[in-house]
Amino acid sequence: LVVTDEAPMQHCHGIKALDHTLRDILDNQLPFGGIIIIFGGDFHQTTPVVPRGSRQCII
């Protein structure tokens, strides 16, 4: 069991790297090498990305 906090703040490449690393180390092609991963964090802390959006549009 792996618990990771602040998941919304992590870049997707970091999560993909963790997935590939665990698959390689455990020699298991299931997602995350078959290990249970719990992603925690407050998804309301991150604002959506609105290309060329005004502050009013983003908030």
Long-range contacts (C-beta under 8 A, 24 or more apart in sequence): 1-35, 1-36, 1-38, 2-32, 2-35, 2-36, 2-37, 2-38, 3-37, 3-38, 3-40, 4-37, 4-38, 4-39, 4-40, 5-40, 5-41, 6-40, 6-41, 7-39, 7-40, 7-41, 8-41, 8-42, 8-43, 8-45, 8-46, 9-41, 9-45, 9-46
